[in-house]
Amino acid sequence: MKSKRAAGILLHPTSLPGKFGIGDLGPNAYKFVDFLSAAGQKLWQVFPLGPTGYGDSPYQCLSAFAGNPMLISPEVLLNEGLLSDEDADNYPSSNKSHIDFGELINNKTRLLKKAFKNFKKKKLFDDKAFIDFSSAENYWLDDYTLFAAAKNYHNDSLWIEWDEDIALRKPEAINVWKDKLSDQILYHKFLQFQFSSQWTKLKAYANEMNIRIIGDMPIFIAYDSADLWANKELFTVDDQGKLLTVAGVPPDYFSATGQLWGNPLYKWDVMQKDDFSWWRKRFSALLKLVDIVRIDHFRGFEAFWEIPGDAPTAESGKWIKAPGDALFTTIRKYLGDFPIIAEDLGVITPPVEALRDKFEFPGMRILQFAFGKDMEKKFLPHNFIRNTVVHTGSHDNDTTRAYFEKAKNQNNDIYSFTQRYLNYFGENICFELIRLAYSSVADTVIIPLQDILNLGSDARMNFPGTLGGNWTWRMKWSQITPDLAKTYSSMVELYER
């Protein structure tokens, strides 16, 4: 992906303000696009947009194709006559700074079901827009809506714990369950139609403002997903759905036992037989939603750490080669050349770099990893190349302000090294790092909004390896000071972004 110099901001829509317990695709999203435009930004990066499961992580979605119903804007539904003023006014108050997912899901689901009831009452399922959507997306929508309906019926338990006939998709059972759950299936189809409609309009608005959206594609799917349930032959499970092998990473400096992620792996030999049809559909679906695709854990396309399905840790795994070259060659053959960003963090080998560079995918640089004698020298700006995306930090890191405050308190060499590198000895080291990123040779700079606002640990998005309490941070408009857009638009002009 060769691109012009540009700057952007990382903010997931869930972090937007609003009265409905979570950021959504309504007026505040459009207001954020206006801020991006005023600040001279050309890129808006988001996390995966799919429906989240247990743990609320956007990187463990119930579908690689569906949208998250919690992002549907009640204000848009109100404008469309699917909700009343009373529905909106009576919505329970919620924390404006953080998402309470348990409370949110209960409250918002009640509201969405009211909208669904009114959609049926108005007989809008007969409208051309809904019919066209259902037809165009049926290759994933039919499986997903049956999966979601069956999951609701079974009290949201893992699909492997459902009644055996539907869990294993016995041919004679599919139509029986479709009839049995027809109304719930229609409800989930309604939700996907609403998400698609609202997101499409928001993306069009962003593109009109000369802002492109960077989306995120996790390399692996979740075990508890419609993708696995409907396509067991493509993943490393047996006929009964038991995991044969799972994903993770080997032991390293940070973890003596490695990381056991538990995601199913791909049966690449099976996928290659039909020219990676499933992957082509996945890329095509995401490219309807975003302009640029960031691939999480890109190194897994060159080789992946295969762990036995019943292993207690990742220690017993082994490296297995993946057909990344054949996959991306095939994707280009069918879909043409489109922009991909390779998340190439961690231990990256020469073959991974060769795969990335063959297709001219930009890699990533994280400034938090750069400073100090034992840190990654390749992340120091004087070692950057043009075809690179630079961030101050990522969603798995603490905020940049908090990171350097802790380094200063620990009295290690990270803080002093950074001061000397920047030739800056003041208190706002976060802004100086942003300026450094903007001034660098890297074509693309993406800064988390938390760093733009110079926030502390309270604004951290995720603590890897922990369950619950993550992905909850929300911004407030009061944090966007009047001169903020001017400051960044001036930097964009100064550094030709």
Wavefront OBJ file of the C-alpha trace (Angstrom):
o trace
v 0.000 0.000 0.000
v 1.792 3.082 -1.189
v 0.014 6.167 0.083
v 0.430 9.892 0.382
v 1.466 11.352 3.710
v -1.548 11.447 5.991
v -2.545 11.585 9.638
v -5.477 10.067 11.458
v -6.976 9.162 14.807
v -7.782 5.797 16.390
v -11.172 5.771 18.111
v -13.649 2.914 18.142
v -17.294 4.051 17.737
v -18.157 2.519 21.120
v -15.996 5.239 22.723
v -18.117 8.087 21.370
v -20.374 10.055 23.740
v -24.154 9.634 23.875
v -27.016 8.925 26.237
v -27.590 5.257 25.356
v -24.742 3.658 27.319
v -22.326 3.196 24.406
v -21.057 5.179 21.454
v -23.003 4.489 18.274
v -23.452 5.440 14.616
v -25.691 8.423 15.261
v -25.157 12.202 15.533
v -22.039 11.982 17.706
v -20.270 9.871 15.083
v -20.957 12.543 12.475
v -19.745 15.199 14.895
v -16.531 13.240 15.348
v -16.040 13.136 11.572
v -16.476 16.916 11.559
v -13.760 17.194 14.208
v -11.447 14.962 12.158
v -11.999 17.175 9.147
v -11.415 20.396 11.101
v -8.195 18.897 12.506
v -6.916 18.105 9.012
v -7.105 14.358 9.584
v -7.490 12.040 6.599
v -7.926 8.713 8.406
v -10.232 7.263 11.061
v -9.116 3.904 12.446
v -11.578 1.613 14.240
v -11.450 -1.855 15.818
v -13.373 -4.820 14.342
v -17.047 -3.898 13.976
v -18.572 -7.333 14.599
v -20.960 -8.475 17.350
v -18.978 -9.191 20.494
v -19.408 -12.262 22.662
v -18.305 -13.208 26.159
v -15.703 -10.712 27.371
v -16.950 -7.928 25.049
v -13.775 -7.929 22.951
v -14.088 -6.722 19.352
v -11.316 -9.225 18.580
v -13.531 -12.180 19.587
v -16.642 -11.667 17.468
v -19.644 -13.919 16.956
v -19.219 -13.389 13.223
v -16.495 -12.229 10.845
v -19.194 -10.716 8.620
v -21.954 -9.278 10.830
v -22.093 -5.853 12.475
v -22.425 -5.133 16.177
v -26.088 -4.331 17.006
v -24.951 -2.321 20.046
v -23.609 0.278 17.577
v -27.071 0.919 16.111
v -28.151 4.471 16.898
v -31.525 4.830 18.657
v -31.587 8.463 17.505
v -31.555 7.333 13.874
v -34.318 4.809 14.647
v -36.276 7.644 16.257
v -35.900 9.775 13.130
v -37.133 6.853 11.039
v -40.256 6.493 13.181
v -39.217 3.138 14.620
v -38.949 4.522 18.157
v -40.917 7.230 19.941
v -39.743 10.228 21.935
v -41.037 8.421 24.994
v -38.835 5.397 24.236
v -35.758 7.621 24.087
v -36.699 9.782 27.077
v -37.317 6.753 29.303
v -34.012 5.083 28.491
v -32.148 4.437 31.772
v -29.307 6.820 32.561
v -25.803 5.365 32.306
v -22.162 6.101 33.025
v -20.929 8.716 30.548
v -17.237 7.799 30.969
v -17.300 3.989 30.767
v -19.513 1.266 29.302
v -21.252 -1.177 31.639
v -21.747 -3.977 29.115
v -24.100 -6.042 31.271
v -26.436 -3.122 31.835
v -26.031 -1.897 28.271
v -26.966 -5.168 26.569
v -30.161 -5.519 28.623
v -31.290 -1.918 28.157
v -30.421 -1.536 24.505
v -31.819 -4.921 23.515
v -35.204 -3.891 24.940
v -35.054 -0.731 22.832
v -34.025 -2.576 19.672
v -36.867 -5.059 20.131
v -39.321 -2.163 20.285
v -37.914 -0.863 17.014
v -38.214 -4.347 15.500
v -41.850 -4.566 16.577
v -42.578 -1.235 14.881
v -40.646 -2.316 11.774
v -42.957 -5.328 11.504
v -46.037 -3.238 12.213
v -45.132 -0.904 9.346
v -44.547 -3.974 7.113
v -41.118 -2.663 6.178
v -39.854 -6.202 5.568
v -41.567 -5.872 2.201
v -39.555 -2.778 1.293
v -37.076 -3.081 -1.557
v -34.159 -1.901 0.603
v -34.604 -4.727 3.091
v -35.224 -7.336 0.398
v -32.143 -6.232 -1.560
v -29.969 -6.310 1.573
v -31.173 -9.784 2.528
v -30.503 -11.078 -0.977
v -27.071 -9.484 -1.399
v -25.802 -10.650 1.995
v -27.470 -14.067 2.174
v -24.127 -15.898 1.764
v -23.363 -15.100 5.432
v -26.596 -13.566 6.736
v -28.696 -16.742 6.704
v -26.150 -18.711 8.731
v -25.470 -15.858 11.131
v -29.107 -15.053 11.899
v -29.923 -18.707 12.566
v -26.820 -18.934 14.763
v -27.759 -15.781 16.693
v -31.369 -16.919 17.132
v -30.305 -20.375 18.303
v -27.788 -18.835 20.681
v -30.521 -16.650 22.216
v -32.804 -19.701 22.493
v -30.083 -21.564 24.391
v -29.531 -18.699 26.859
v -26.470 -17.420 25.000
v -24.449 -20.559 25.728
v -21.620 -21.813 23.502
v -22.973 -23.468 20.356
v -21.355 -26.770 21.367
v -23.722 -26.823 24.376
v -26.908 -26.490 22.299
v -29.284 -29.290 21.387
v -27.143 -31.690 19.396
v -29.147 -31.604 16.177
v -28.711 -27.843 15.696
v -25.230 -27.669 17.284
v -23.976 -30.135 14.671
v -26.236 -28.742 11.921
v -27.816 -32.072 11.067
v -29.460 -31.585 7.656
v -32.935 -32.581 8.779
v -32.745 -30.156 11.724
v -31.920 -26.896 9.943
v -35.383 -26.257 8.486
v -37.048 -27.359 11.726
v -35.083 -24.772 13.695
v -35.585 -22.108 11.042
v -39.345 -22.533 11.434
v -39.117 -22.723 15.207
v -37.043 -19.537 15.478
v -38.425 -17.645 12.494
v -39.314 -14.483 14.409
v -35.936 -14.333 16.172
v -34.176 -14.902 12.852
v -36.123 -12.004 11.385
v -35.162 -9.860 14.385
v -31.451 -10.496 13.849
v -31.835 -9.838 10.135
v -33.478 -6.521 11.036
v -30.529 -5.646 13.283
v -28.019 -6.373 10.528
v -30.033 -4.321 8.059
v -30.065 -1.375 10.458
v -26.357 -1.630 11.200
v -25.520 -1.822 7.506
v -27.748 1.133 6.640
v -26.409 3.358 9.415
v -22.749 2.457 8.858
v -22.988 2.888 5.076
v -24.344 6.415 5.483
v -21.705 7.315 8.084
v -18.885 5.992 5.904
v -20.231 7.910 2.907
v -20.235 11.088 5.005
v -16.642 10.482 6.114
v -15.534 9.831 2.528
v -17.266 13.031 1.379
v -15.142 14.855 3.965
v -12.029 13.247 2.410
v -11.586 10.873 5.357
v -10.892 7.194 4.785
v -11.727 4.536 7.344
v -9.189 1.942 8.453
v -10.894 -1.246 9.579
v -9.448 -4.189 11.471
v -9.395 -7.867 10.536
v -8.349 -10.309 13.272
v -6.485 -13.143 11.581
v -8.344 -15.807 13.590
v -12.050 -16.261 14.238
v -13.648 -17.034 17.588
v -14.586 -20.600 18.491
v -18.016 -19.335 19.538
v -18.911 -17.915 16.143
v -21.285 -18.455 13.272
v -18.238 -18.839 11.021
v -17.039 -21.997 12.754
v -20.512 -23.366 13.472
v -21.517 -23.119 9.801
v -18.167 -24.124 8.268
v -16.591 -26.726 10.541
v -14.852 -28.330 7.578
v -12.650 -25.220 7.206
v -11.333 -25.162 10.770
v -9.371 -27.458 13.065
v -12.280 -29.142 14.856
v -13.557 -32.694 14.568
v -17.054 -33.693 13.441
v -18.382 -33.103 16.945
v -16.910 -29.617 17.160
v -14.061 -30.512 19.512
v -10.937 -28.398 19.007
v -8.063 -30.386 17.530
v -5.547 -27.538 17.499
v -5.688 -23.895 18.599
v -3.831 -20.635 18.084
v -1.418 -18.844 20.367
v 2.184 -17.700 20.607
v 5.208 -19.494 22.059
v 6.924 -18.750 25.370
v 8.950 -15.542 25.354
v 10.421 -12.878 27.597
v 6.950 -11.772 28.682
v 5.430 -15.199 29.341
v 7.254 -18.380 30.343
v 4.345 -20.527 29.108
v 3.454 -18.511 26.024
v -0.073 -17.339 25.206
v -2.887 -19.838 24.679
v -5.495 -17.923 22.666
v -7.779 -20.878 22.035
v -8.977 -19.801 18.574
v -9.448 -22.585 16.022
v -6.863 -22.678 13.256
v -7.531 -22.889 9.526
v -7.417 -26.015 7.414
v -5.379 -24.198 4.795
v -5.171 -27.200 2.481
v -8.972 -27.372 2.325
v -9.318 -23.614 1.832
v -6.816 -23.570 -0.997
v -8.843 -26.076 -3.048
v -11.482 -23.467 -3.976
v -9.078 -20.536 -4.326
v -9.671 -19.411 -0.740
v -13.351 -18.696 -1.347
v -14.066 -18.074 2.352
v -11.237 -15.530 2.573
v -12.322 -13.791 -0.613
v -15.797 -13.373 0.826
v -14.356 -12.110 4.103
v -12.175 -9.479 2.441
v -15.017 -8.437 0.123
v -17.391 -8.005 3.056
v -14.935 -5.890 5.044
v -14.120 -3.726 2.040
v -17.785 -2.735 1.881
v -17.384 -1.296 5.371
v -13.920 0.271 5.265
v -11.402 1.766 2.864
v -8.217 0.217 4.274
v -7.815 -3.165 6.003
v -5.460 -3.584 8.963
v -4.664 -7.279 9.486
v -4.082 -8.181 13.123
v -1.281 -10.740 13.763
v -0.107 -10.625 10.163
v 2.799 -12.970 10.909
v 0.264 -15.828 11.119
v -0.049 -15.742 7.338
v 3.595 -16.811 7.014
v 3.697 -19.270 9.925
v 1.480 -19.864 12.953
v 1.974 -21.450 16.376
v -0.100 -24.646 16.413
v -1.036 -25.912 19.897
v -2.857 -29.193 20.670
v -6.510 -28.517 21.430
v -6.313 -30.019 24.922
v -2.996 -28.407 25.924
v -3.040 -26.454 29.216
v -0.453 -23.923 27.959
v 1.142 -22.828 24.694
v 4.458 -24.533 25.496
v 3.740 -27.685 23.508
v 3.048 -25.845 20.257
v 5.056 -25.838 17.042
v 5.483 -23.514 14.078
v 3.531 -24.467 10.946
v 3.961 -22.748 7.601
v 0.949 -20.863 6.198
v 0.241 -20.191 2.500
v 0.239 -16.409 2.820
v 1.897 -15.852 -0.550
v -0.700 -17.971 -2.357
v -3.545 -16.355 -0.383
v -2.644 -12.744 -1.158
v -1.813 -13.574 -4.780
v -5.262 -15.138 -5.117
v -6.991 -12.261 -3.328
v -5.388 -9.800 -5.744
v -6.356 -11.959 -8.708
v -10.047 -11.813 -7.768
v -10.398 -8.497 -5.932
v -7.615 -6.388 -7.395
v -5.045 -4.386 -5.476
v -6.413 -2.765 -2.338
v -4.751 -1.200 0.710
v -3.693 -3.488 3.557
v -1.749 -2.613 6.703
v 0.212 -5.481 8.249
v 0.302 -5.585 12.054
v 3.838 -6.900 12.278
v 4.580 -6.388 15.972
v 6.344 -8.931 18.157
v 9.012 -11.359 16.999
v 9.049 -10.962 13.237
v 11.264 -13.227 11.128
v 12.841 -12.470 7.733
v 10.240 -14.657 5.913
v 7.418 -12.581 7.482
v 9.130 -9.382 6.358
v 9.586 -10.856 2.887
v 5.877 -11.674 2.634
v 4.926 -8.197 3.825
v 7.351 -6.487 1.450
v 6.488 -8.613 -1.598
v 2.971 -7.195 -1.517
v 4.181 -3.745 -0.380
v 2.057 -3.824 2.777
v 3.188 -1.168 5.280
v 4.161 -2.453 8.694
v 3.674 -0.729 12.030
v 5.883 1.199 14.426
v 4.923 1.872 18.063
v 6.795 4.727 19.733
v 6.208 3.354 23.224
v 8.399 0.390 22.272
v 11.275 2.525 20.983
v 13.064 4.253 23.835
v 15.547 2.706 26.236
v 18.630 0.553 25.801
v 16.696 -2.739 25.844
v 13.842 -1.612 23.592
v 13.184 -2.044 19.851
v 15.606 0.098 17.882
v 13.558 -0.365 14.698
v 10.821 1.723 16.334
v 13.122 4.751 16.699
v 12.085 7.315 14.071
v 15.549 7.604 12.513
v 15.113 3.957 11.481
v 11.679 4.415 9.855
v 10.999 3.876 6.176
v 8.289 5.691 4.229
v 5.942 2.742 3.783
v 5.148 2.589 7.500
v 2.272 3.327 9.866
v 3.417 4.892 13.124
v 1.425 5.005 16.371
v 2.309 6.384 19.778
v 0.685 3.302 21.367
v -1.939 0.655 20.654
v -5.163 -0.571 22.226
v -3.202 -3.189 24.191
v -0.874 -0.597 25.731
v -1.379 1.898 28.511
v -1.920 5.456 27.325
v 1.304 7.193 26.348
v 1.087 9.692 29.183
v 0.621 6.901 31.754
v 3.366 4.773 30.197
v 5.986 7.499 30.533
v 4.790 8.614 33.970
v 5.346 5.046 35.180
v 8.742 4.903 33.468
v 9.721 8.143 35.204
v 8.606 6.854 38.618
v 10.450 3.558 38.101
v 13.628 5.549 37.470
v 14.691 3.358 34.556
v 16.442 4.627 31.441
v 13.291 4.803 29.296
v 12.245 8.264 30.409
v 15.713 9.828 30.305
v 16.441 8.201 26.939
v 13.220 9.674 25.553
v 14.046 13.130 26.919
v 17.476 13.075 25.299
v 16.120 11.751 21.998
v 13.458 14.442 21.863
v 15.680 17.123 23.404
v 12.616 17.876 25.495
v 12.617 18.159 29.275
v 9.111 19.509 29.922
v 6.025 17.750 31.291
v 3.946 17.088 28.138
v 6.089 14.342 26.639
v 3.036 12.784 24.966
v 2.514 15.769 22.671
v 6.207 15.860 21.791
v 6.016 12.218 20.736
v 3.002 12.984 18.567
v 4.933 15.833 16.985
v 7.837 13.427 16.429
v 5.511 10.974 14.683
v 4.082 13.722 12.474
v 7.542 14.950 11.505
v 8.856 11.480 10.702
v 9.368 10.028 7.235
v 6.517 7.519 7.810
v 3.738 8.018 5.282
v 0.972 7.343 7.815
v 0.523 8.491 11.405
v -2.381 7.220 13.536
v -2.697 8.530 17.104
v -5.163 7.074 19.661
v -7.565 9.789 20.773
v -6.544 9.121 24.383
v -3.059 10.364 23.464
v -4.400 13.321 21.530
v -6.191 14.256 24.776
v -3.134 13.387 26.930
v -5.145 11.094 29.213
v -3.922 8.752 31.936
v -4.492 5.086 32.734
v -8.229 5.557 33.319
v -8.567 5.828 29.533
v -6.770 2.579 28.726
v -8.783 0.309 26.412
v -7.470 -3.201 27.077
v -5.349 -5.233 29.454
v -4.336 -8.341 27.441
v -4.905 -11.606 29.254
v -7.666 -10.234 31.478
v -11.388 -10.849 31.095
v -13.915 -8.123 31.867
v -13.462 -4.416 32.430
v -11.875 -3.862 29.016
v -13.051 -1.893 25.958
v -15.126 0.421 28.183
v -13.571 3.895 27.824
v -15.670 6.734 26.381
v -14.698 10.263 25.429
v -16.552 13.463 26.336
v -16.999 16.462 24.087
v -15.783 18.677 26.927
v -12.343 17.078 26.390
v -12.201 18.442 22.834
v -10.974 21.961 23.582
v -11.668 24.760 21.089
v -8.035 24.994 19.954
v -7.440 21.243 19.536
v -8.510 21.036 15.897
v -6.450 24.115 15.078
v -3.352 22.631 16.742
v -3.551 19.454 14.686
v -4.545 21.070 11.415
v -1.471 23.294 11.821
v 0.736 20.238 12.348
v -0.813 18.555 9.324
v 0.081 21.600 7.236
v 3.554 21.975 8.742
v 4.533 18.333 8.184
v 2.708 17.981 4.848
v 0.182 15.397 5.924
l 1 2 3 4 5 6 7 8 9 10 11 12 13 14 15 16 17 18 19 20 21 22 23 24 25 26 27 28 29 30 31 32 33 34 35 36 37 38 39 40 41 42 43 44 45 46 47 48 49 50 51 52 53 54 55 56 57 58 59 60 61 62 63 64 65 66 67 68 69 70 71 72 73 74 75 76 77 78 79 80 81 82 83 84 85 86 87 88 89 90 91 92 93 94 95 96 97 98 99 100 101 102 103 104 105 106 107 108 109 110 111 112 113 114 115 116 117 118 119 120 121 122 123 124 125 126 127 128 129 130 131 132 133 134 135 136 137 138 139 140 141 142 143 144 145 146 147 148 149 150 151 152 153 154 155 156 157 158 159 160 161 162 163 164 165 166 167 168 169 170 171 172 173 174 175 176 177 178 179 180 181 182 183 184 185 186 187 188 189 190 191 192 193 194 195 196 197 198 199 200 201 202 203 204 205 206 207 208 209 210 211 212 213 214 215 216 217 218 219 220 221 222 223 224 225 226 227 228 229 230 231 232 233 234 235 236 237 238 239 240 241 242 243 244 245 246 247 248 249 250 251 252 253 254 255 256 257 258 259 260 261 262 263 264 265 266 267 268 269 270 271 272 273 274 275 276 277 278 279 280 281 282 283 284 285 286 287 288 289 290 291 292 293 294 295 296 297 298 299 300 301 302 303 304 305 306 307 308 309 310 311 312 313 314 315 316 317 318 319 320 321 322 323 324 325 326 327 328 329 330 331 332 333 334 335 336 337 338 339 340 341 342 343 344 345 346 347 348 349 350 351 352 353 354 355 356 357 358 359 360 361 362 363 364 365 366 367 368 369 370 371 372 373 374 375 376 377 378 379 380 381 382 383 384 385 386 387 388 389 390 391 392 393 394 395 396 397 398 399 400 401 402 403 404 405 406 407 408 409 410 411 412 413 414 415 416 417 418 419 420 421 422 423 424 425 426 427 428 429 430 431 432 433 434 435 436 437 438 439 440 441 442 443 444 445 446 447 448 449 450 451 452 453 454 455 456 457 458 459 460 461 462 463 464 465 466 467 468 469 470 471 472 473 474 475 476 477 478 479 480 481 482 483 484 485 486 487 488 489 490 491 492 493 494 495 496 497
